[in-house]
C-alpha cells in the first residue's frame, strides 16, 4: 500500500471497505490531477468523504465549503476574524502585490500616476477605467467645479457644531445629512431601482466627490471662527481646496504652486487602496441599497477610527516624543524591548517597502524646500536609517509605509493634527465612489450578511423568578461612571418645585 493509500485508510470511517475505498479515491485523485490543476481536493476526516473544490483566480468559493457537512449537521463555514484571508468581492479597480511592493490603479503603477497625472485624471481613471482624453478631462473638471458648492443646509449644519468638535465627526454628519437633501437619488424615496439610471447615479457620485473639499475646508474655517466660503470655479480640485483653507477676507487666494502640487500627489497616493476598512464599509452599506451619501458617511465613520485614519497622526506624536536625532537609538531600543511602538512602519498588506512611501519621501523634500526644514523630518530620516539597518526590523519586514512621511508633510504645511484624517478622506472619496459604482454594476451585488460562530449558552427554556436569580459577576461593564458635575446636577432641585423632604432649609444650614 502506498503512502496516499495509508492516509486514506486512516481517514476512512470504521467499517468501510478498505481496499475498495483506497483504490476508488486513488483513481479519483488521478482523474482530477489529469483533468485539471485548478482543483482543491478536501478529505473530511469526520466522514471520509472527498470533495473537489474549483480554484479560480487563486480563490476557492466559500459556498463550496458549505457542501461539506456531517449527515444531519450544519454546513462547514470559514472562520476568519478581521477577514485576514477572505475575498468578499471581485474588482477591476486597484491591484496590490504586498510581497513585491506593487500598487496599481486600473493597471497603471502608482509611481507613473504620481509623476504624470493630476488628481482629477486619477479620479476619472478610478471611476471609469481609463485615463481621460483632453476633451473628457475638460468636461469632467468643469462638472466637478459646477457641483463643488455645498447646499445651504449643510452650511447651516456646519455652523451648529461646537468649534472644538472633532472635524471627522462633523464631516461624517455632513455626508449623512446630504443624504436627506437629494431625494431624487435616495432609493428609499425614488425607488430601489433609481441607481439603474446611470445619469442619476453618476451625477451624485460626482457631487459627493466635488463637495468634499468645500465641506472639509469650511469645517476647518468654522473651527477657526472664520466665515464660510465658496470654492473658486477657476481652480482645480486641489488648488481650490487649498485656497479655501488659506483665504482671509473677500480677496481671491492662490496657494503656493509647489504646495498645491505636493498635496495633489498625496491625494493621488491616497485615492484608493483596494478593499481597506473604509472601502469595505462603503460596499457593505451600499449592499443594503442605501444611498450614495449614506454609504460615504459610513466609509468616513470607518476612517474616523484611529486604527485606520489616525496612523499619520500617531507618527507625528511619536516623532515629537523622540524630539532629537540623538534620542533615536534609545527609542529604537525601547521598541525592541516592547516598551514603545514604532509607528509608520509595517503594513497589513505590504511585506516589503510600501511603494507610496518612496514617492512621499521625495514629496517631503519638495515641501521642506518651500516651508523650511523641520526637526521632525531630521528625526524621521534618522529613525528610518537606523531601523532599516537593524535586522530586528528588516527580518520582520517592517518597512516605512505611506503614513510615516505624510503626517510630517501635513504638519509642515500647517494643517492641524486632528485634521489629518480629512486629508485622507477627501481623496479617498474617489476610491469609495469608484467602488460604489462597481458594486452597483456587479451582477453579484448581494446584500452583505456574514455569519458568526456562536459560542454562547445552549437552550435555557425557563426564566427564573427575579428573587431567585444569582447576582451577576461582572467588571461593572453595565454601570455608568458619573462625573462630579453630573452628580451635582442630579442632586440639585429645580427652583419652581418644593424641596424634597430630606432637604436642608436655609435656617437649618
Secondary structure, 3 states (H helix, E strand, C coil): CCHHHHHHHHHCCCCCCHHHHHHHHHHHHHHHHHHCCCEEEEECCCCCCEEEEEEECCEECHHHHCCCECCCCCECCCCCHHHCCCCCCCCCCEEEECCCCEEEECCEEHHHHHHHCCHHHHHHHHHHCCCCCHHHHHHHHHHHHHCCCCCHHHHHHHHHCCCCCCHHHHHHHHHHHHCCCCHHHCHHHHCCCHHHCHHHHHHHHHHHHHHHHHHHHHHHHHHCCCCCCCCCCCCCHHHHHHHHHHCCCCCCCCCCHHHHHHHHHHHHHCCCCCCCHHHHHHHHHHCCCCCHHHHHHHHHHHHHCHHHHCHHHHHHHHHHHHCCHHHHHHHHHHHHCCCCCCCCECCCCCCCCCHHHHHHHHHHHHHHHHHCCCHHHHHHHHHHHHHHCCHHHHCCCCCECHHHHHHHHHHHCCCCHHHHHHHHHHHHHHHHHHHHHHHHHCCCCCCCCCCCCCCCCCCCCCCCCHHHCCCCCCCCCCCCCCCHHHHHHHHCCCCCCCCCCCCCCCCCC
